[in-house]
């Protein structure tokens, strides 16, 4: 059985961010539900994590495959302090990421 290398990233938002910047960060990272015409129409706007297979074991932690780390860290560095470790992904983790991706 081949073992796949992934990474876990922990982030903490910078304290100098305004509430508007924090909201923008979370919307761009996770996506959001956009409503128009007084709530009659709903659109799911996708965020960065919508395009990346990942797991979120805690609020500020993200586990993903090694090939997506560069994209994710470049985005997070603009708004947050990050810590990153390489880990070995279990088959269970890989299956969970694939099922979320579909």
N, C-alpha and C positions, 0 to 999 in steps of 0.2 A: 504494500500500500504506500503510495507516494504521499509525502507530507508537504502541505502547502504553507508557505510563509505568509503571514499577514502582519498587521500592525494594530496596536491600540494607541489611540490618541486621547489624552486628557487636555481640556482647555479651560481657561478661566478668563472671562472677559476683562478687558482693561477698565480700570476704575474711572478714567476720564471720559468715557463714552456717555453721551447724552441719552435720554430715553428714546429719542427718535432714532439714533444710531443703533441702539440695542434692538429695537423693533425691526429695523432694516436688516440687521445681521441675522436674526432668527427667521425672517421671511425668506431671505436669500438662501439660507442653509436648509430649512425644512420645507419651504413652500407654504401656501396659505389658501384659504377659501375666499374667493373674490365674489362679491354680490353686486348686481347692478339692477337698475330700474326698480328701486325700492324693495329689493330682495326677491324679485320674481325670477331672476336668472342667477345661476350659481356656476362659477368656473373654478376648477382646482388649478391654481398656479403652481407649477413645479419648482422645486428648489434644487440645490446642488445634490443633496442626499437622495433625491428622487431618481437621479441618473446613476448613482453609485450603489452597488450591493453592499450592505453594511448591517451591523448589529449595534444597538445602543443599550448596553447593560446598565448604564446610569445616565443621569441627565446631561452631564458634560463629558461623556466618554463615547468614543466611536471605534468600533472594530471593523476593519475592512481588509481587502487583499492588498498586497504590496504594490501592485501596479497602479492603484488609485491614490496612493499616499501623497505623491507630489502635488496633484491637483487640490487635494483637501488641505494640505498644510499651507499652500500658497494663499488660499482663501482665509484660513483661520489666523494666519500671522498678521493680517491687516487689523483684526479686531481683538485678538486674544493672545495670551501667553500659552504656549503649548508644551506638553511633555509627550514623547513618543517612544514606544518600545516595540521591537519586533517580537512576534509570538508565533507559535506553531498552531495553525488552525485545525481543529478536530473535524472529522467528517460530519458531525452533527452541526457545527457552526457553518460549514460550507453549504449544507442542505438548507439551513434556515435562510442564509443569504440568497440562495437561488430561488427559494419559494417567494421571498419578498420582492425579488427582481421581476417576477412575472406579473 
